[in-house]
Amino acid sequence: MPEVPVKMYIDKLLKSCRDVQRPLALLSGPVKDRALRAMADRLQADEEQIFAANVLDVDAVGKTLLGEGLRGERVKEAVTRVRMMPDDVKELAERLRLIADLPDPVGAVTKRWERPDGLQVSRVRVPLGVVGVISEMKPLITVESLALCLKSGNVCVFRPAFEWNRTHQAIESRMREEAERAGIPAGAWLLVDRPEKEVALEIMRAGKSVDAIVPRGGPGLRKAMHEQAKMPILCYDYGISHAYVDADVDIPIAQNVVINSKIQHATSTNSIDTLLVQQGMARPFLAALIRRLLEEYKIQVIGCPKTVALMGQMAMTGHEAVTPATDEDWDRQFQSPVLAIKMVAGLDEALAHIAAHGPCLTAVIATSDYNSAMRFSREVDATAVMVNASTRLNSGDGYGMGPDIGLNLSRVQAKGPIGLEQLTNEKYVAFGGGQLRHPHPVPDTYEDAIMLKRA
């Protein structure tokens, strides 16, 4: 039997989303929380079956790459990426329980006031509707995305990374069974697991069925979504993360902040890409930092002419050297063990550089000067500005909000981590007692009522 064309397949799947949207939005918080906890218990109970499915994915990836003629480190890296670790299922369960413990945003009143005529107005959180997620990432992202959308009352259309196909099916089927048993409507999420790349493109183009879409992956996915999406992109996290080390600074704090911002997870979008250092701090701070980055952490350092000159003797003594940065390097989001370093005259030049080489995703200033900190936080346009704290804290977990579905650089919706609250919108609800917009068409409302009665 011939396979259904991709567009017809996606259109048929998405037709059911609107039917599920309303009952899902009306679910009570306790029902959703019970479902999330039941999912967590089921995943841990069926840990062996999930690992068995993952073994099949690992074998499939290895055989595919060997069949394509690849050998050595590339195959090893790909297999390592797909293989689940012993504690991974436990982490999935913990995330589900953490999301269950968070306050339900749906129905929360964010503001309430009363008008002079007695009209009581409030703003109330409501779900966005249908949220699409295209992922190239591990099963943890799948579980978080499905759970966050469920808790916020949104239908989730999820396109997972195909390398984990059997793993995703094993996890999702168990989550779905427990959700429906707990009272969640069937179809509260869709896992679209056909392997064709056109599947992702058709979801991006389904602007009539999907209200917002989220990319969870690398630059290629973000670029494709930016070009193809027919609906708002909720988590567009392409941007440069900058760090500036001021002249007046606590050197140990500055060094720890820079190292953590880069090393803690070098491939993350909120790891720093560009380090700006006040030139007076070159010898007391920068030289030792670069040596640690090169030798201890194996970071590739590229620098401005002054930075290269400062570290020029390293190449002569046989050490790893700083390579010259190109003009394009200041505009790159590396998401890799690469750091660009530039010396600047002071705060003015640092702010000008950040403004010229954006958009800025996350920015940090290391300083002991209150005025410099306040000016930096006021003038830098970014999803988050950190003062003497790592850029890696720019996340839902880092702010105590719980898991997030991604970082948002767009000026639409909230900037920064998109957690439960940011997966909702707000509607106005007004309670009155006959208030009217004036001038009313008939001045005497009593006579108007009598006339209507006579008619």
Residue pairs with C-beta under 8 A, 6 or more apart in sequence:
4 12
6 194
6 196
6 198
6 199
6 202
7 198
7 202
9 194
9 199
10 192
10 199
10 202
10 203
10 206
11 202
11 206
11 209
13 157
13 190
13 192
14 130
14 157
14 190
14 206
14 209
14 210
15 209
16 187
16 190
17 130
17 155
17 157
17 187
17 190
17 209
17 210
18 130
18 209
19 187
20 155
20 185
20 186
20 187
20 188
21 127
21 129
21 130
21 155
23 185
24 127
24 150
24 153
24 154
24 155
24 184
24 185
24 188
25 106
25 126
25 127
25 153
27 153
27 183
27 184
27 185
29 104
29 106
31 182
31 183
31 184
32 100
32 104
32 150
32 151
32 184
33 100
33 101
33 104
33 151
34 182
34 183
35 150
35 178
35 179
35 182
35 183
35 184
36 96
36 97
36 99
36 100
36 147
36 150
36 151
37 96
37 97
37 100
38 178
38 179
38 181
38 182
39 96
39 147
39 174
39 175
39 178
39 179
40 92
40 93
40 94
40 96
40 97
40 100
41 93
41 178
42 174
42 175
42 177
42 178
43 50
43 89
43 92
43 93
43 96
43 143
43 171
43 174
43 175
44 89
44 90
44 93
46 170
46 174
47 89
47 90
49 170
50 84
50 89
50 167
50 170
50 171
50 174
51 84
51 89
52 170
53 166
53 167
53 169
53 170
54 82
54 83
54 84
54 164
54 166
54 167
54 170
56 166
57 82
57 163
57 164
57 165
57 166
57 167
58 79
58 82
58 83
60 165
60 166
61 78
61 79
61 82
61 163
62 75
62 78
62 79
65 74
65 75
65 78
66 75
78 163
81 138
81 163
82 163
82 164
84 139
84 167
88 139
88 140
91 140
92 139
92 140
92 143
92 171
95 140
95 143
95 144
95 147
95 403
96 143
96 147
98 402
98 403
99 144
99 147
99 148
99 151
99 402
99 403
99 420
100 151
102 151
102 402
102 420
103 420
104 151
104 420
105 125
105 151
105 152
105 420
105 421
105 423
105 424
106 125
106 126
106 127
106 152
106 153
106 424
107 124
107 125
107 126
108 124
108 125
108 421
109 122
109 123
109 124
110 123
110 124
110 125
110 426
111 122
111 123
112 120
112 121
112 122
112 123
113 120
113 121
113 122
114 120
114 121
115 121
115 435
117 435
118 432
118 433
118 435
119 430
119 431
119 432
119 435
120 430
120 431
120 432
121 428
121 429
121 430
122 428
122 429
122 430
123 426
123 427
123 428
123 429
124 426
124 427
124 428
124 429
125 421
125 424
125 425
125 426
126 153
126 424
126 425
126 426
126 427
127 152
127 153
127 154
127 423
127 424
127 425
128 152
128 154
128 211
128 212
128 423
128 424
128 425
129 154
129 155
129 211
129 212
130 154
130 155
130 156
130 157
130 209
130 210
130 211
130 212
131 149
131 154
131 155
131 156
131 157
131 210
131 211
131 212
131 213
131 214
131 234
131 423
132 156
132 157
132 158
132 159
132 203
132 204
132 206
132 210
132 212
132 213
132 214
132 231
133 145
133 149
133 156
133 157
133 158
133 159
133 213
133 214
133 216
133 405
134 159
134 200
134 203
134 204
134 213
134 214
134 215
134 216
134 217
134 221
134 225
135 141
135 142
135 145
135 158
135 159
135 160
135 161
135 216
135 217
136 161
136 216
136 217
136 218
136 221
137 161
137 216
137 217
138 161
138 164
139 160
139 164
139 167
139 168
139 171
141 216
142 158
142 160
142 164
142 168
142 171
142 172
142 191
143 171
143 175
144 403
144 405
145 156
145 158
145 214
145 216
145 405
146 156
146 158
146 172
146 175
146 189
147 403
148 403
148 404
148 405
148 419
148 420
148 423
149 155
149 156
149 189
149 405
149 423
150 156
150 179
150 184
150 188
150 189
151 420
152 420
152 423
152 424
153 424
154 423
155 187
155 188
155 189
155 190
156 188
156 189
156 190
157 189
157 190
157 192
157 203
157 210
158 189
158 190
158 191
158 192
159 192
159 199
159 200
159 203
160 168
160 191
160 192
160 193
161 217
162 193
162 195
165 193
165 195
168 191
168 193
169 191
169 193
172 191
176 189
179 188
180 186
192 199
192 203
200 221
200 224
201 224
201 228
203 210
203 213
204 213
204 224
204 225
204 228
204 229
204 230
205 228
205 229
205 230
206 230
206 231
207 229
207 230
207 231
210 231
211 231
211 232
212 231
212 232
212 233
212 234
212 413
213 225
213 229
213 231
213 232
213 233
213 234
214 233
214 234
214 235
214 405
214 406
214 418
215 221
215 222
215 225
215 233
215 235
215 236
215 237
215 406
216 235
216 405
216 406
218 335
219 238
219 333
219 335
222 236
222 237
222 238
225 233
225 236
226 233
226 236
232 410
232 412
232 413
233 410
234 405
234 406
234 408
234 410
234 413
234 418
235 405
235 406
235 407
235 408
235 418
236 408
236 409
236 410
237 269
237 361
237 406
237 407
237 408
237 409
238 269
238 333
238 359
238 361
238 409
239 269
239 333
239 358
239 359
239 360
239 361
239 362
239 382
239 383
239 409
240 273
240 274
240 330
240 331
240 332
240 333
240 354
240 357
240 358
240 359
240 360
240 361
241 261
241 269
241 270
241 271
241 272
241 273
241 274
241 333
241 360
241 361
241 362
241 363
241 391
242 272
242 273
242 274
242 275
242 276
242 353
242 354
242 357
242 360
242 362
242 363
242 364
242 380
243 257
243 258
243 261
243 272
243 274
243 275
243 276
243 363
243 364
243 365
243 366
243 391
244 276
244 277
244 278
244 344
244 347
244 350
244 354
244 363
244 364
244 365
244 366
244 367
244 376
245 254
245 258
245 275
245 276
245 277
245 278
245 281
245 285
245 286
245 366
245 367
246 278
246 347
246 365
246 366
246 367
246 368
246 369
246 372
247 278
247 280
247 281
247 346
248 367
248 368
248 369
248 372
249 281
249 285
249 366
249 367
249 368
250 366
250 368
250 388
251 284
251 285
253 366
253 388
254 285
254 366
255 285
255 288
255 289
255 292
257 364
257 366
257 388
257 389
257 390
258 272
258 275
258 289
258 366
259 289
259 292
259 293
259 297
260 390
260 392
261 271
261 272
261 364
261 390
261 391
261 392
262 271
262 272
262 293
262 297
262 299
262 339
263 297
263 299
264 271
264 390
264 392
265 271
265 392
266 299
266 335
266 336
266 337
267 335
267 336
268 335
268 392
269 333
269 335
269 361
269 407
270 361
270 362
270 391
270 392
270 394
270 395
270 407
271 334
271 335
271 391
271 392
272 339
272 362
272 364
272 391
273 332
273 333
273 334
273 338
273 339
273 340
274 330
274 339
274 340
274 341
274 342
274 353
274 357
275 339
275 340
275 341
275 342
276 341
276 342
276 343
276 344
276 349
276 350
276 353
276 354
277 285
277 286
277 341
277 342
277 343
277 344
278 343
278 344
278 345
278 346
278 347
278 350
279 306
279 343
279 344
279 345
282 306
282 310
282 343
283 310
286 307
286 310
286 341
286 343
287 310
287 311
290 301
290 307
290 310
290 311
290 322
290 341
291 314
291 319
293 299
293 301
293 339
294 301
294 314
294 319
294 320
294 321
294 322
295 319
295 320
297 337
298 337
299 337
299 338
299 339
300 323
300 337
300 338
300 339
301 307
301 311
301 322
301 323
301 338
301 339
301 341
302 322
302 323
302 324
302 325
302 329
302 338
302 339
302 340
302 341
303 311
303 322
303 323
303 324
303 325
303 340
303 341
303 342
304 325
304 341
304 342
304 343
305 324
306 342
306 343
307 322
307 341
307 342
307 343
308 322
308 323
308 324
310 322
310 343
311 321
311 322
312 321
314 320
314 321
314 322
315 321
322 341
325 340
325 341
325 342
329 340
330 340
330 342
330 353
330 357
331 357
332 340
333 361
334 340
342 353
344 350
344 353
347 372
347 375
347 376
350 376
351 375
351 376
351 379
351 380
354 360
354 363
354 380
355 381
358 381
359 381
359 382
359 409
360 380
360 381
360 382
360 383
361 382
361 383
361 394
361 407
361 409
362 382
362 383
362 384
362 385
362 386
362 391
362 394
363 376
363 380
363 382
363 384
363 385
363 386
363 391
364 385
364 386
364 387
364 388
364 389
364 390
364 391
365 372
365 373
365 376
365 377
365 385
365 386
365 387
365 388
366 388
367 373
367 376
367 387
367 388
373 387
373 388
376 385
376 387
377 385
377 387
382 415
383 394
383 407
383 408
383 409
383 415
383 416
384 391
384 394
384 415
384 416
386 393
386 394
392 398
393 399
394 407
394 416
394 417
395 404
395 407
395 417
396 402
396 403
396 404
396 417
396 418
396 419
397 403
397 404
398 417
399 417
401 417
401 419
401 420
401 421
402 419
402 420
403 419
404 417
404 418
404 419
404 422
405 418
405 419
405 423
406 417
406 418
407 416
407 417
407 418
408 414
408 415
408 416
408 417
408 418
408 422
409 415
413 422
414 421
414 422
436 445
442 448
